[in-house]
Amino acid sequence: MTSIASLNDLPNEFMVELSGSMIISLEGEQADSYLHGQITVNINKLDKVTARHFAHCDNKGKTWATGYVTRHASKLLLLTNADAGNQSLAQLNKYGVFSKVDIVDDTPCYNAYFISSDAAKNSNTQTLLCELFGIDELEKLFGSSQSKASTLQKVESEQGVIFTANTSREGFVLILIKDAIDRFEENIGAHSLPCFSHTVFDAIQIESVHPMLDSEAIGEYVPQMINVQALNGIDFDKGCYMGQEVVARTRFLGKNKRAAYSFKLKGHVSVKPGDSLEKQLGDNWRVAGKVIKVAALESETWFIAVLNNDTTSEDLHRLADNNAITCYPNSLPYSIEQQASNIVKKRR
């Protein structure tokens, strides 16, 4: 894998192998109805040309996992990071024994990648992708600009799925079956496309303020505390699912006072999930929140932390265990405010 000092050093054309990901598949007669009752998005309305952000919660509304959900052939696929995936898989199987559904870690049967838009649209790579997915031209399918968070456009074939990633660095998430992997990687190698480690994608997701949960943060936060609603990852008007009562009450009663924010530090800094952040208030410092995900590059460290949702980019913070390291949160790339729901109108 090619190393990199900072995200600003990324070339226009690059790829990341998502080796730290986990792919959970659900298949069977009741796969749709079962998963619909487990995660925060409406699986009954998940079509074959769309992917969605999702959260999987416990019965108290605390998040076990976040990631992408999409369809491939007869399967529903959940793409998440390994820590969260292991927790989510165990819980899905715990309750899935009562449904006609097979729930497995399907990571051995797939490989996942992030490929930049420029790389995907390079004539050589585009030709291969169009062959793999049976389409004429990626540009015609996905358009010239990045999709909005609410519409992760997708196409699938027997070889896998590809969908737009609404990240700060424009690109696509690609999930391929084993039979297609060698052909894809051979093409990438033949044209010397730079390939980076999963840490680079983690940094891109943190820059985009896409929440991911390592072990220290699993089961700690309601989805709105980590901005899942801002990525269209919660359907508040769907039926019941695990934690739905708490998630709905948090929204409709206005009880959520937390949100996720990204930070960038110069240098390769020692910071880890679970570390505390302090916020400056006059001459004093007060505990503000905790780190949930870190991505350390050679000369740049990205992390995401859960803080008060009125935090601004002018609020100075520091690491509680290393108070020489001070930093300001980046501005959010999206709104965390929510419009009124139909449910509210019906109750009046």
C-alpha positions in Angstrom: 0.0 0.0 0.0 1.1 3.5 -0.8 1.7 5.8 2.2 0.5 9.4 2.4 1.3 12.4 4.7 -2.1 14.1 4.5 -5.4 14.0 2.7 -4.4 17.1 0.7 -1.6 15.0 -0.8 -4.1 12.6 -2.4 -3.9 12.4 -6.2 -7.0 12.9 -8.2 -7.0 9.2 -9.2 -6.6 6.7 -6.3 -8.2 3.7 -4.7 -8.5 2.4 -1.1 -8.9 -1.3 -0.3 -11.4 -1.4 2.6 -9.6 -4.3 4.3 -10.8 -3.2 7.8 -14.5 -3.5 6.8 -17.0 -6.2 7.5 -19.8 -7.2 5.2 -22.8 -8.9 6.8 -25.3 -10.5 4.6 -28.9 -11.5 5.2 -30.7 -13.9 2.9 -33.9 -15.8 3.1 -37.7 -15.6 3.0 -37.9 -13.2 5.9 -34.7 -11.3 5.4 -36.4 -8.0 4.5 -39.0 -8.1 7.3 -36.4 -9.1 9.8 -33.8 -6.4 9.0 -36.6 -3.8 8.7 -37.3 -4.5 12.4 -33.7 -4.1 13.3 -32.2 -1.0 11.7 -33.1 2.7 11.4 -34.0 2.8 7.7 -37.1 1.4 5.8 -35.9 -1.8 4.1 -39.3 -2.3 2.5 -38.6 0.8 0.4 -34.9 0.0 -0.3 -34.8 -0.5 -4.1 -32.2 -2.1 -6.3 -30.7 1.3 -7.5 -30.1 2.8 -4.0 -27.8 2.4 -1.0 -28.5 4.0 2.4 -26.7 4.9 5.5 -28.0 3.1 8.6 -27.7 2.6 12.3 -28.3 -0.6 14.3 -29.3 0.0 17.9 -30.0 -1.9 21.1 -33.4 -1.7 22.7 -32.4 1.4 24.6 -31.6 3.2 21.3 -27.8 3.1 21.8 -25.9 2.5 18.5 -24.1 -0.8 17.9 -23.1 -0.1 14.3 -23.3 2.4 11.5 -22.5 2.0 7.8 -24.1 1.3 4.4 -27.0 -1.0 3.6 -27.7 -2.2 0.0 -28.9 -5.1 -2.0 -27.0 -7.6 -4.0 -28.9 -10.3 -5.9 -31.0 -12.1 -3.2 -29.0 -10.7 -0.3 -29.1 -7.6 1.9 -25.6 -6.4 2.6 -24.5 -4.3 5.6 -21.1 -2.7 5.1 -19.5 -1.5 8.3 -16.2 -1.5 10.2 -15.0 -4.6 11.9 -15.5 -3.7 15.6 -19.1 -2.5 15.0 -19.8 -5.4 12.6 -18.9 -8.1 15.1 -21.2 -6.6 17.6 -24.0 -6.1 15.1 -23.6 -9.6 13.7 -23.9 -11.2 17.2 -27.0 -9.2 18.0 -28.6 -9.9 14.6 -28.1 -13.6 15.0 -29.4 -13.5 18.6 -32.8 -12.4 17.5 -32.7 -13.9 14.0 -33.2 -17.4 15.3 -37.0 -16.7 15.3 -37.1 -15.7 11.6 -36.5 -17.5 8.3 -33.2 -15.7 7.5 -29.6 -16.6 7.2 -27.2 -14.0 8.7 -23.5 -14.5 8.1 -20.2 -12.6 8.0 -19.9 -12.6 4.2 -16.6 -10.7 4.2 -14.7 -13.8 2.9 -17.0 -13.8 -0.2 -16.5 -10.1 -1.1 -13.9 -7.3 -1.2 -14.8 -3.7 -0.7 -13.0 -0.6 -2.2 -13.3 3.1 -2.3 -12.4 4.5 -5.7 -12.1 8.2 -6.5 -14.5 9.6 -9.1 -11.5 10.6 -11.4 -10.1 7.1 -11.1 -13.5 5.5 -11.9 -13.9 7.7 -14.9 -10.5 7.1 -16.2 -10.9 5.4 -19.6 -9.2 2.2 -18.6 -11.0 1.7 -15.3 -14.3 2.9 -16.6 -14.2 0.4 -19.4 -13.7 -2.4 -16.8 -16.4 -1.2 -14.5 -18.8 -0.8 -17.3 -18.1 -4.4 -18.3 -18.4 -5.7 -14.7 -21.8 -3.9 -14.2 -23.2 -4.1 -17.8 -23.6 -0.4 -18.3 -22.6 2.0 -21.1 -20.9 4.7 -19.1 -20.5 5.6 -15.4 -21.1 9.3 -16.3 -24.6 8.6 -17.6 -25.5 6.6 -14.5 -24.2 8.8 -11.7 -23.9 12.2 -13.3 -21.1 14.6 -13.2 -21.5 15.7 -9.6 -21.7 13.9 -6.3 -25.0 12.6 -5.1 -26.8 14.1 -2.2 -26.8 12.2 1.1 -30.4 11.1 0.5 -29.6 9.5 -2.8 -26.7 7.1 -2.9 -27.2 5.9 -6.5 -26.2 2.3 -7.2 -26.0 -0.3 -9.8 -25.4 -4.0 -9.4 -24.6 -7.1 -11.4 -23.6 -10.7 -10.7 -20.1 -9.3 -10.0 -21.1 -7.0 -7.2 -22.4 -3.5 -6.5 -21.1 0.0 -6.9 -22.7 3.2 -5.4 -21.8 6.8 -4.9 -20.2 7.7 -1.6 -21.4 11.1 -0.3 -17.9 11.8 1.1 -15.8 15.0 1.0 -13.6 13.3 -1.6 -15.9 12.3 -4.5 -15.9 8.7 -5.2 -17.7 5.3 -5.3 -17.9 2.4 -2.9 -17.3 -0.9 -4.8 -18.2 -4.3 -3.4 -17.1 -7.2 -5.6 -17.5 -11.0 -5.4 -14.3 -13.0 -5.3 -14.6 -14.0 -9.0 -14.3 -10.4 -10.0 -11.6 -9.3 -7.6 -8.5 -10.6 -9.5 -9.7 -9.0 -12.7 -10.3 -5.7 -11.0 -7.0 -5.6 -9.1 -5.0 -6.7 -12.1 -6.5 -3.8 -14.1 -5.6 -1.4 -11.2 -2.1 -2.7 -11.0 -1.5 -2.6 -14.8 -2.4 1.1 -14.8 -0.4 2.0 -11.7 -3.4 3.5 -9.8 -2.2 4.4 -6.3 -3.8 2.2 -3.7 -3.9 3.4 -0.1 -4.6 1.6 3.2 -8.1 1.6 4.9 -6.8 4.4 7.2 -7.1 6.9 4.3 -10.8 6.0 3.9 -11.3 6.4 7.7 -9.7 9.9 7.4 -12.0 10.7 4.5 -15.0 9.6 6.4 -14.0 11.6 9.5 -13.4 14.6 7.3 -17.0 14.1 6.0 -18.2 13.5 9.5 -19.6 10.1 8.8 -19.9 8.3 12.1 -18.0 5.1 12.8 -17.8 3.2 16.1 -14.8 1.4 17.5 -15.2 -0.8 20.5 -15.0 2.0 23.1 -18.0 3.8 21.6 -20.3 0.9 20.8 -23.6 1.1 22.7 -22.9 4.6 24.0 -24.8 6.9 21.7 -28.3 7.4 20.3 -28.0 7.7 16.5 -28.8 11.5 16.5 -25.8 12.0 18.8 -23.5 10.9 16.0 -25.4 12.7 13.2 -27.0 9.6 11.5 -30.1 11.6 10.7 -28.0 14.2 8.8 -27.0 11.4 6.4 -30.6 10.4 5.9 -29.9 7.3 7.9 -33.1 7.3 10.0 -36.6 6.9 8.7 -38.7 8.4 11.5 -42.0 7.5 9.8 -41.3 3.8 9.4 -42.6 1.0 11.7 -41.1 -0.4 14.9 -37.4 -1.4 15.1 -34.9 -2.0 17.8 -34.5 1.2 19.9 -37.2 3.0 17.8 -39.0 4.4 20.9 -35.9 6.1 22.2 -34.8 7.3 18.8 -38.2 8.8 18.1 -38.6 10.3 21.6 -35.1 11.9 21.3 -36.2 13.7 18.2 -39.8 14.6 18.9 -39.2 15.8 22.5 -36.0 17.7 21.5 -33.9 15.8 24.0 -30.8 15.4 22.0 -28.1 17.9 22.9 -25.1 16.1 21.4 -23.6 15.8 17.9 -20.4 14.5 16.2 -17.6 16.9 15.0 -14.4 16.3 13.2 -10.9 17.6 14.1 -7.6 17.7 12.3 -4.3 17.8 14.1 -0.9 18.4 12.6 1.5 15.5 12.9 1.0 11.9 13.9 -0.6 12.4 17.3 -1.3 9.8 19.9 -5.1 9.9 20.4 -7.5 7.0 20.6 -11.2 6.3 20.8 -12.5 6.9 24.3 -10.1 9.8 25.0 -11.7 12.9 26.5 -11.8 16.3 25.1 -12.0 19.5 27.1 -13.4 22.9 26.0 -12.1 26.2 27.0 -14.5 28.4 29.0 -12.8 31.7 29.9 -9.7 30.8 31.9 -11.0 27.3 32.7 -11.4 24.0 30.8 -14.4 21.7 31.1 -14.9 18.1 29.9 -16.7 18.4 26.5 -17.0 14.9 25.1 -15.2 11.8 23.9 -13.4 10.7 20.8 -15.1 7.9 18.9 -12.8 7.3 15.9 -9.2 8.1 14.9 -7.3 8.0 11.6 -3.6 8.9 11.9 -1.7 9.6 8.7 2.1 10.2 8.5 1.9 13.9 9.3 -1.8 14.5 10.0 -4.3 13.0 12.5 -8.0 13.1 12.1 -10.5 12.2 14.8 -14.3 12.5 15.4 -15.7 13.3 18.8 -19.2 13.7 20.3 -19.7 17.1 21.8 -22.6 19.5 22.6 -24.6 20.2 19.5 -24.1 23.9 19.8 -20.4 23.6 19.4 -18.9 26.0 16.8 -15.7 26.1 14.8 -14.5 28.9 17.1 -14.6 26.8 20.3 -11.1 25.8 21.4 -10.6 22.3 22.7 -7.7 20.2 24.0 -7.0 16.6 24.7 -7.6 15.9 28.4 -4.6 13.5 28.6 -2.3 15.8 26.6 -3.3 19.4 27.2 -0.5 20.7 25.0 -2.6 19.5 22.0 -5.3 22.2 21.3 -7.6 22.2 18.3 -10.8 23.7 16.8 -13.6 21.5 15.4 -14.2 21.7 11.7 -17.4 23.2 10.4 -20.1 20.5 9.7 -20.5 19.8 6.0 -24.3 19.3 6.5 -27.1 20.5 8.7 -28.0 18.5 11.8 -31.3 20.3 12.1 -34.4 18.3 11.2 -37.7 19.3 9.6 -41.0 18.5 11.2 -42.2 15.0 10.5 -45.7 13.8 9.3 -45.9 12.0 12.6 -45.9 15.3 14.5 -48.6 16.7 12.3 -50.8 13.7 12.8 -50.6 14.0 16.5 -51.8 17.6 16.6 
